[in-house]
Every structure is written in C-alpha cells, then in structure tokens.
Amino acid sequence: MVPPDIRNLSVEERLRLLDEIWESLANAPEAQVLDEELRRELDHRIAELDRDMQAGVRPLGVPFDEMVEGVRRRFR
C-alpha cells in the first residue's frame, strides 16, 4: 500500500525517493539475498561481458547510468 503523501509528490520527487530507497537497500547486507546458484550465474555473465568488452564487442542493452538518465529525461 502506498502512503497517501507519496501520491502528492511530483514524478521527479518520487524518482529521487525511489533512488534513495534503492541505494539504502543496496547498502544493507540483510537485503542481499543471492543464493549460491544465482551468484555463480551472475559471476558467469559478468565474466562473459568482460570478455566481450575486451574483444571490442559492444554489449547488448544499455548501461544502468544511461538508462536512469533516459528515464529522468523522459519524465521531466
């Protein structure tokens, strides 16, 4: 359930709040719930991405920072 006060915030204010909440979770050890299988898969994907980048292959997708900036531009 969304607290009523949040609905009164602008889109930019809600995005900032969301960013702050995300950062607070990213820094909380108890919020990090990767099981060993998922950790291995992520390590494999990161290694694959690193190999592709070193070989000059442009990775699929968009870097996270570019995605966030695109969302912010879209909702300004």
C-alpha positions in Angstrom: 0.0 0.0 0.0 1.3 3.4 -0.9 1.2 6.1 1.8 -1.0 9.0 0.6 1.7 11.6 1.0 3.8 9.9 -1.8 1.0 10.5 -4.3 1.4 14.2 -3.7 5.0 14.2 -4.8 6.0 15.1 -8.3 7.3 12.4 -10.6 10.8 13.8 -10.2 10.5 13.8 -6.4 9.2 10.2 -6.5 12.1 9.1 -8.7 14.5 10.7 -6.3 12.8 8.9 -3.4 12.9 5.6 -5.3 16.6 6.2 -5.9 17.3 6.9 -2.3 15.3 3.8 -1.2 17.2 1.6 -3.8 20.6 2.9 -2.5 19.6 2.2 1.1 18.7 -1.4 0.1 21.9 -1.8 -1.9 24.0 -0.9 1.2 22.0 -3.1 3.6 23.7 -6.5 3.9 20.5 -8.2 5.1 18.8 -7.2 1.8 21.4 -9.1 -0.2 19.8 -12.5 -0.7 21.7 -14.1 -3.5 21.8 -17.9 -3.3 24.9 -19.6 -4.5 23.4 -20.7 -7.8 22.4 -17.1 -8.7 25.8 -15.8 -7.6 27.5 -18.2 -9.9 25.2 -17.2 -12.8 25.9 -13.5 -12.2 29.6 -14.1 -12.0 29.4 -16.1 -15.3 27.5 -13.3 -17.0 29.9 -10.6 -15.7 32.9 -12.6 -16.9 31.3 -13.1 -20.3 30.6 -9.3 -20.5 34.2 -8.5 -19.6 35.5 -10.9 -22.3 33.2 -9.3 -24.9 34.2 -5.8 -24.0 37.9 -6.7 -24.1 37.4 -8.2 -27.5 35.7 -5.0 -28.7 32.2 -6.5 -28.9 29.5 -3.9 -28.0 27.4 -5.4 -25.2 23.6 -5.8 -25.7 21.4 -3.4 -23.6 22.1 -0.1 -22.1 24.4 0.8 -19.2 22.4 1.4 -16.0 23.5 5.0 -15.7 22.3 5.8 -19.3 19.0 4.0 -18.6 18.4 6.1 -15.4 19.3 9.3 -17.2 16.9 8.4 -20.1 14.1 7.8 -17.6 14.8 11.1 -15.9 14.8 13.0 -19.2 11.5 11.3 -20.3 9.7 12.3 -17.1 10.9 15.9 -16.7 
